[in-house]
């Protein structure tokens, strides 16, 4: 029986199995697409369904309410499997992150997520300060870079010292839970609300 390239491609798209495996499955099943899918599954040639997609979609939204309802935080924390998302370690991490965000008020998840105009504005303020202090021009840029590094530590969630353990950054906290669970863990986004405060 001759199998067309189009049929092989269709089966490959459906199962993620290799071209040769797909061709063999179609030949074995007389070109019956559904039987070929079952043939591949029964032999374990079909790949686990879209692992990369799954990695991005598992996790939970952690939350924390502070000061009698005056500050609230939602934080999306991702992992690779729902099994890990349901573990105590992962759930505790999400709670700790939400509580930390309520207390530390970061501007963004990472340094790269900070808006360019905010970083530039801080740079100009720091430059103004060092000029005002009469620092020599050849070291002004170095001082400004140091001040910017401190600004990133204060403003980017991952760089901030963890409020429950200031010897550890949030990034280090996430890495330690990641090592414990054996899965990659990341913070996708967060929102912090405070009564009487509005964006803008």
C-alpha positions in Angstrom: 0.0 0.0 0.0 1.3 3.4 -1.0 1.1 6.2 1.6 1.0 9.8 0.5 3.3 12.5 2.0 0.2 14.5 2.9 -1.2 11.6 5.0 2.1 11.1 6.8 2.2 14.9 7.5 -1.3 14.8 8.9 -0.6 11.9 11.2 2.7 13.6 12.3 0.8 16.8 13.1 -1.7 14.9 15.1 0.7 12.8 17.1 4.1 14.5 17.1 5.7 11.1 16.1 8.6 10.9 13.6 8.0 10.7 9.8 9.2 7.1 9.5 7.0 6.0 12.4 4.0 7.7 10.9 4.7 6.1 7.5 5.0 2.7 9.0 1.8 3.1 11.1 -0.2 4.1 8.0 1.2 1.2 6.0 0.4 -1.2 8.9 -3.2 0.0 9.1 -4.0 0.2 5.4 -4.1 4.0 5.5 -6.7 4.2 8.2 -5.8 7.5 10.0 -7.6 6.7 13.4 -6.1 3.2 13.5 -2.7 4.6 12.7 -3.0 7.1 15.7 -3.9 4.1 17.9 -1.1 2.1 16.4 1.4 4.8 17.4 0.0 5.3 20.9 0.1 1.6 21.6 3.8 1.6 20.7 4.6 4.8 22.6 5.8 6.6 19.6 3.4 9.5 20.0 5.1 12.2 22.0 3.7 13.5 25.3 1.2 16.2 24.3 2.9 19.5 23.7 5.2 19.6 26.7 6.3 23.2 26.0 2.7 24.4 26.0 2.0 22.5 29.2 5.0 24.1 30.9 3.6 27.5 30.3 0.1 26.7 31.4 0.5 25.0 34.8 0.7 26.8 38.1 -1.6 28.9 40.4 -2.5 32.4 41.2 -1.3 33.2 44.7 -3.1 35.9 46.7 -2.6 37.9 49.8 -4.7 40.5 51.6 -3.0 42.9 54.1 -4.0 45.6 56.6 -7.6 44.7 57.0 -8.2 44.6 53.3 -6.4 47.8 52.4 -3.7 46.1 50.3 -4.3 43.1 48.0 -2.0 41.1 45.7 -2.5 38.5 42.9 0.6 36.8 41.5 0.7 34.1 38.8 3.4 31.5 39.5 4.1 28.9 36.8 5.5 25.4 36.8 5.7 22.5 34.4 3.0 20.1 35.8 -0.2 20.3 37.7 1.2 17.7 40.1 3.9 20.3 41.3 1.3 23.1 41.3 -0.7 21.1 43.9 2.3 20.5 46.3 2.6 22.3 49.6 6.0 23.7 48.6 4.7 25.3 45.5 1.5 26.6 47.2 3.6 28.1 50.1 5.9 29.8 47.6 2.9 31.4 45.8 1.6 32.7 49.2 5.1 33.9 50.2 5.5 35.8 46.9 2.1 37.5 47.2 2.9 38.5 50.8 6.3 39.8 49.8 4.8 41.8 46.9 2.3 43.4 49.4 5.2 44.4 51.7 8.0 45.3 49.2 5.9 46.9 46.4 8.1 45.9 43.4 7.5 47.7 40.1 8.1 44.7 37.8 9.0 41.0 37.9 12.5 41.4 36.6 15.0 44.1 35.7 14.2 43.6 32.0 10.5 44.2 32.6 11.1 47.7 34.1 9.8 50.3 31.6 12.8 51.9 29.7 11.4 55.4 30.5 11.4 54.7 34.2 15.0 53.5 34.1 16.1 56.5 32.1 14.4 58.9 34.4 16.2 57.3 37.4 19.5 57.5 35.5 19.0 61.2 34.9 18.1 61.9 38.6 21.2 60.0 39.7 23.4 61.8 37.2 22.0 65.1 38.5 22.8 64.0 42.1 26.5 63.1 41.4 27.0 66.3 39.4 25.5 68.3 42.3 27.9 66.5 44.7 30.8 67.7 42.5 32.1 64.2 41.8 34.8 64.0 39.1 33.4 63.4 35.6 35.5 60.3 35.1 33.8 58.4 38.0 30.3 59.9 37.6 29.1 57.1 35.2 30.4 54.4 37.6 28.6 55.9 40.5 25.4 56.2 38.5 25.7 52.5 37.5 26.0 51.6 41.1 22.9 53.6 42.0 21.0 52.0 39.1 22.0 48.5 40.4 20.5 49.5 43.8 17.4 50.8 42.1 17.0 47.4 40.3 17.4 45.6 43.6 14.7 47.7 45.1 12.3 47.7 42.2 12.6 44.3 40.4 10.8 41.5 42.3 13.4 38.8 41.5 16.3 41.0 42.8 14.6 42.0 46.1 15.7 40.5 49.4 12.9 38.2 50.6 11.0 40.0 53.5 10.9 36.8 55.6 14.6 36.1 55.0 16.6 39.2 53.8 19.7 37.1 53.3 18.0 35.5 50.3 16.7 37.2 47.2 13.3 36.2 45.7 15.2 34.7 42.7 17.2 32.5 45.2 13.9 31.5 47.0 12.3 30.4 43.7 15.5 28.5 42.7 15.5 26.6 46.1 11.8 25.6 45.6 12.6 24.7 42.0 15.4 22.4 43.1 13.1 20.8 45.7 10.3 20.1 43.2 12.6 19.3 40.3 10.7 21.6 37.9 11.3 25.0 36.4 9.3 27.7 38.3 8.7 31.2 37.2 6.7 34.3 38.0 4.6 35.3 35.1 3.0 38.6 36.4 1.5 40.2 39.5 -0.9 43.0 40.4 -0.8 44.9 43.7 -3.8 47.0 44.8 -3.8 49.5 47.6 -6.9 51.4 48.7 -6.6 55.1 47.7 -3.8 54.4 45.2 -4.4 54.4 41.4 -2.2 53.9 38.4 -0.9 57.0 36.6 
